[in-house]
Amino acid sequence: MQFPVTELTSALLASYGKHGGINHLEGVNLPSKATVVEITTDLLQVVFPGFFTERRLRSEELKAETAFLLDSIADRLADEIDKALRCFACSEANGSGARVSPDQLTIDFLTRLPEIRALLQTDVDAAFNGDPAARTREEIIVAYPFVEAIAVHRMSHELYRVGVPLIPRIMSEWAHARTGMDIHPGAKIGTHFFVDHCTGTVIGETCEIGNNVKLYQGVGLVARSLSAGQGLRGQKRHPTVQDRVTIYANATIVGGDTVIGAGSTVGANVFLMHSVPPDSLVLMDDVRLKVVTKKERSIAQNDWQI
């Protein structure tokens, strides 16, 4: 085959000049997606020791193994954070005017890992207690894609919270590709969170989710409209879901002003654009939305296990 390399090179160079908005030339290096993925997989080993390794991990090896992983993660993560801060000119941290070094951001993040593990314990417990198909917590950690999705989210959220750009999105989109669950790292999620089946669930950047919330597949917690584009940056665009709420499959809840009151249940396929009070049951009734009062709900529960 006689490959027309000269002609194709010339055509691409012309494209680089014409469509420069998708070039990244002359600037500082972007964070490496491959390295961030490697760091994320190593972090999963740290938060779930013995679950994500090919060999058996013994208790007497745990200290040395953890120290080795943390040391390796710290060096690589600091390098990637440095690239991200330089590329996005975001070295001014937390609005204080004080410059925070990549090393300090890395240390602060890794110091949070014990608290992240405590949160993940509640998520695993919620999955086990909420799914009669689960036989053991080990099965949940190894086999449920939700656990990987929420673990990566809780770690990426900490980096997002302290102002590290780009890296949290790389982490969350890697988990999205693997699990089918799309959680923006900015979303705030309380304890004992569980998404059964996981696939197709979308949770937007400014979403706030309380404690003991259960979702099913295909649930969307999304913005009402993005037509204003970048003008919406920093505004509350996604719903608030209070404590002890259950949202069934393929329900879509939209808008930053929308609040799902504590103790409520949202039925499958509901499209909801307004708030509902606590202890509501929200159903589709002949293709119209029906909000059931607390009294009506108690009657309905006699016929339907909520």
C-alpha positions as CSV (number, residue, x, y, z in Angstrom):
1,M,0.0,0.0,0.0
2,Q,1.3,3.4,-1.0
3,F,0.1,5.6,1.9
4,P,-0.3,9.3,0.9
5,V,1.3,10.6,4.1
6,T,2.5,13.9,2.7
7,E,-0.9,14.9,1.4
8,L,-2.7,13.8,4.6
9,T,-0.2,15.6,6.8
10,S,-0.8,18.8,4.8
11,A,-4.5,18.4,5.1
12,L,-4.3,17.9,8.9
13,L,-2.0,20.9,9.4
14,A,-4.5,23.0,7.5
15,S,-7.2,21.7,9.8
16,Y,-5.1,22.5,12.9
17,G,-4.8,26.0,11.7
18,K,-8.5,26.4,10.8
19,H,-10.0,24.6,13.8
20,G,-7.6,25.6,16.5
21,G,-10.2,25.5,19.3
22,I,-9.6,21.7,19.6
23,N,-5.8,21.9,19.6
24,H,-3.6,22.0,22.8
25,L,-0.3,23.3,21.6
26,E,2.5,25.2,23.3
27,G,0.7,25.1,26.7
28,V,1.6,23.2,29.8
29,N,0.9,19.5,29.9
30,L,-2.7,18.4,30.7
31,P,-3.2,15.8,33.4
32,S,-2.7,12.3,32.0
33,K,-5.9,10.4,31.8
34,A,-4.0,7.1,32.0
35,T,-2.2,8.1,35.1
36,V,-5.3,9.5,36.8
37,V,-7.1,6.1,36.1
38,E,-4.1,4.2,37.6
39,I,-4.3,6.5,40.7
40,T,-8.0,5.9,41.0
41,T,-7.6,2.1,40.8
42,D,-4.9,2.3,43.5
43,L,-7.2,4.4,45.6
44,L,-9.9,1.7,45.4
45,Q,-7.3,-0.7,46.7
46,V,-6.7,1.6,49.7
47,V,-10.3,2.1,50.6
48,F,-11.3,-1.5,50.0
49,P,-8.2,-3.5,51.1
50,G,-8.1,-7.0,49.8
51,F,-11.0,-6.6,47.3
52,F,-9.2,-5.1,44.2
53,T,-6.0,-7.1,44.2
54,E,-5.1,-10.3,42.3
55,R,-3.3,-11.9,45.2
56,R,-4.4,-12.6,48.7
57,L,-3.7,-9.8,51.2
58,R,-2.8,-10.9,54.7
59,S,-3.4,-8.8,57.8
60,E,0.3,-8.8,58.7
61,E,1.1,-7.3,55.2
62,L,-1.6,-4.6,55.5
63,K,0.6,-1.8,57.0
64,A,3.4,-2.2,54.5
65,E,1.1,-2.6,51.6
66,T,-0.9,0.5,52.5
67,A,2.2,2.6,53.1
68,F,3.6,1.6,49.8
69,L,0.4,2.4,47.9
70,L,-0.1,5.8,49.7
71,D,3.5,6.8,48.9
72,S,3.1,5.9,45.3
73,I,-0.3,7.6,45.0
74,A,0.9,10.8,46.7
75,D,3.8,11.3,44.3
76,R,1.8,10.7,41.2
77,L,-1.3,12.6,42.3
78,A,0.7,15.7,43.3
79,D,2.3,15.7,39.8
80,E,-1.2,15.5,38.1
81,I,-2.7,18.2,40.4
82,D,0.3,20.4,39.6
83,K,-0.5,20.0,35.8
84,A,-4.2,20.7,36.4
85,L,-3.5,23.9,38.4
86,R,-1.0,25.2,35.9
87,C,-3.2,24.4,33.0
88,F,-6.3,26.1,34.5
89,A,-4.5,28.8,36.4
90,C,-6.3,27.8,39.5
91,S,-3.5,27.9,42.1
92,E,-5.5,30.4,44.2
93,A,-7.3,28.2,46.6
94,N,-10.7,28.5,48.3
95,G,-11.1,32.2,47.6
96,S,-8.7,33.0,50.4
97,G,-6.0,34.4,48.2
98,A,-3.4,32.0,49.7
99,R,-1.6,29.8,47.3
100,V,-2.0,26.1,48.1
101,S,0.7,23.8,46.7
102,P,-0.1,20.5,44.9
103,D,1.7,18.7,47.7
104,Q,-0.6,20.2,50.3
105,L,-3.7,19.5,48.3
106,T,-2.6,15.9,48.0
107,I,-1.9,15.5,51.7
108,D,-5.2,17.1,52.6
109,F,-7.0,14.7,50.2
110,L,-5.3,11.6,51.4
111,T,-5.9,12.6,55.0
112,R,-9.6,12.4,54.2
113,L,-9.5,8.8,53.2
114,P,-10.5,7.4,56.6
115,E,-13.6,9.6,56.6
116,I,-14.4,8.5,53.0
117,R,-14.2,4.9,54.1
118,A,-16.6,5.6,56.9
119,L,-19.1,7.0,54.4
120,L,-18.6,4.0,52.1
121,Q,-19.3,1.6,54.9
122,T,-22.8,3.2,55.2
123,D,-23.3,2.9,51.5
124,V,-22.4,-0.8,51.5
125,D,-24.7,-1.3,54.5
126,A,-27.5,0.5,52.7
127,A,-27.1,-1.7,49.6
128,F,-27.0,-4.9,51.7
129,N,-30.0,-4.0,53.8
130,G,-31.9,-2.7,50.9
131,D,-31.5,-5.5,48.4
132,P,-32.8,-9.0,49.4
133,A,-30.8,-10.4,46.4
134,A,-27.5,-9.6,48.1
135,R,-26.1,-12.5,50.1
136,T,-23.0,-10.8,51.6
137,R,-21.4,-7.4,51.8
138,E,-18.4,-9.0,50.0
139,E,-20.7,-9.7,47.0
140,I,-21.8,-6.1,47.0
141,I,-18.3,-4.6,47.0
142,V,-17.0,-7.0,44.4
143,A,-20.0,-7.3,42.1
144,Y,-22.2,-4.2,42.4
145,P,-21.2,-1.4,39.9
146,F,-22.9,1.1,42.3
147,V,-20.1,0.6,44.9
148,E,-17.4,1.5,42.4
149,A,-19.4,4.5,41.2
150,I,-20.0,5.9,44.7
151,A,-16.5,5.1,45.9
152,V,-15.0,7.1,43.0
153,H,-17.5,9.8,43.5
154,R,-16.7,10.2,47.2
155,M,-13.0,10.5,46.4
156,S,-13.5,12.8,43.4
157,H,-15.9,15.0,45.4
158,E,-13.1,15.7,47.9
159,L,-10.8,16.9,45.1
160,Y,-13.6,18.9,43.6
161,R,-14.4,20.5,46.9
162,V,-10.9,21.9,47.4
163,G,-10.8,23.3,43.9
164,V,-8.7,20.8,42.0
165,P,-9.8,21.1,38.3
166,L,-10.2,18.5,35.7
167,I,-8.9,15.5,37.7
168,P,-12.2,14.9,39.5
169,R,-14.0,14.8,36.1
170,I,-11.5,12.3,34.7
171,M,-12.2,10.1,37.7
172,S,-16.0,10.4,37.5
173,E,-16.1,9.8,33.8
174,W,-13.9,6.7,34.1
175,A,-16.4,5.4,36.7
176,H,-19.3,6.4,34.4
177,A,-17.9,4.4,31.5
178,R,-17.4,1.4,33.7
179,T,-20.7,1.4,35.6
180,G,-23.2,3.3,33.5
181,M,-23.8,5.7,36.4
182,D,-23.0,9.4,35.8
183,I,-22.4,11.4,39.0
184,H,-20.8,14.8,38.7
185,P,-18.1,15.2,41.4
186,G,-19.7,18.4,42.6
187,A,-22.9,16.6,43.8
188,K,-23.3,16.4,47.6
189,I,-24.5,13.0,48.8
190,G,-25.3,12.0,52.3
191,T,-24.8,8.8,54.2
192,H,-26.4,5.4,53.5
193,F,-26.9,6.0,49.7
194,F,-27.8,3.2,47.4
195,V,-28.7,3.0,43.7
196,D,-30.1,-0.4,42.8
197,H,-29.0,-1.6,39.3
198,C,-27.2,1.7,38.8
199,T,-27.3,1.9,35.0
200,G,-28.4,5.1,33.4
201,T,-28.6,7.1,36.6
202,V,-27.6,10.8,36.3
203,I,-26.8,13.1,39.2
204,G,-25.9,16.7,38.3
205,E,-23.2,19.0,39.7
206,T,-25.4,21.1,42.1
207,C,-27.6,18.2,43.2
208,E,-27.9,17.8,47.0
209,I,-28.9,14.4,48.4
210,G,-29.7,13.7,52.0
211,N,-29.2,10.6,54.1
212,N,-30.8,7.2,53.5
213,V,-31.8,7.9,49.9
214,K,-32.4,5.1,47.5
215,L,-32.6,5.4,43.7
216,Y,-33.2,2.9,41.0
217,Q,-31.9,2.7,37.4
218,G,-32.4,5.5,35.0
219,V,-33.2,8.2,37.5
220,G,-32.2,11.7,36.3
221,L,-31.6,14.5,38.8
222,V,-30.9,17.2,36.2
223,A,-31.1,20.9,35.3
224,R,-34.3,22.4,33.9
225,S,-32.6,24.1,31.0
226,L,-29.1,24.7,29.9
227,S,-29.9,27.2,27.2
228,A,-28.1,30.0,29.1
229,G,-24.9,28.0,28.8
230,Q,-22.0,29.3,30.8
231,G,-24.2,32.0,32.3
232,L,-25.5,29.3,34.6
233,R,-22.1,28.5,36.0
234,G,-22.1,28.4,39.8
235,Q,-25.9,28.6,40.1
236,K,-28.1,25.9,41.7
237,R,-29.4,24.0,38.7
238,H,-30.2,20.5,40.0
239,P,-32.7,19.2,42.5
240,T,-32.5,18.7,46.3
241,V,-33.5,15.3,47.6
242,Q,-34.0,15.2,51.4
243,D,-33.6,12.3,53.8
244,R,-35.3,8.9,53.4
245,V,-36.5,9.4,49.9
246,T,-37.0,6.6,47.4
247,I,-37.1,7.3,43.6
248,Y,-38.1,4.5,41.3
249,A,-36.8,3.7,37.8
250,N,-36.6,6.2,35.0
251,A,-38.0,9.1,37.0
252,T,-36.7,12.5,36.0
253,I,-36.6,15.4,38.5
254,V,-35.5,18.8,37.2
255,G,-34.5,22.2,38.4
256,G,-32.5,23.8,41.1
257,D,-35.6,25.0,43.0
258,T,-37.1,21.5,43.1
259,V,-37.1,19.9,46.5
260,I,-38.3,16.4,47.2
261,G,-39.4,16.4,50.8
262,A,-38.1,14.0,53.4
263,G,-39.7,10.6,53.5
264,S,-41.3,10.9,50.1
265,T,-41.5,8.2,47.3
266,V,-41.4,9.1,43.6
267,G,-42.8,6.5,41.3
268,A,-41.3,5.1,38.1
269,N,-41.4,7.3,34.9
270,V,-42.5,10.4,36.7
271,F,-41.3,13.7,35.2
272,L,-41.3,16.2,38.0
273,M,-40.6,19.9,37.7
274,H,-41.8,21.2,41.1
275,S,-41.2,20.6,44.8
276,V,-43.3,18.1,46.8
277,P,-43.8,18.2,50.6
278,P,-42.4,15.6,53.0
279,D,-44.0,12.2,53.1
280,S,-45.5,12.5,49.6
281,L,-46.2,9.7,47.1
282,V,-45.7,11.0,43.6
283,L,-47.3,8.8,40.8
284,M,-48.2,9.1,37.2
285,D,-52.0,8.9,37.0
286,D,-53.3,8.5,33.4
287,V,-50.2,10.4,32.1
288,R,-50.9,13.2,34.7
289,L,-48.9,13.8,37.8
290,K,-50.6,12.9,41.1
291,V,-49.2,13.9,44.4
292,V,-50.7,11.8,47.2
293,T,-51.0,13.4,50.6
294,K,-49.6,11.7,53.7
295,K,-53.1,10.5,54.8
296,E,-53.8,9.1,51.3
297,R,-50.4,7.5,51.2
298,S,-51.0,5.6,54.5
299,I,-54.2,4.2,52.9
300,A,-52.3,3.3,49.7
301,Q,-49.6,1.5,51.6
302,N,-52.1,-1.1,52.7
303,D,-52.4,-2.2,49.0
304,W,-48.9,-1.5,47.8
305,Q,-45.6,-2.1,49.6
306,I,-43.7,1.2,49.3
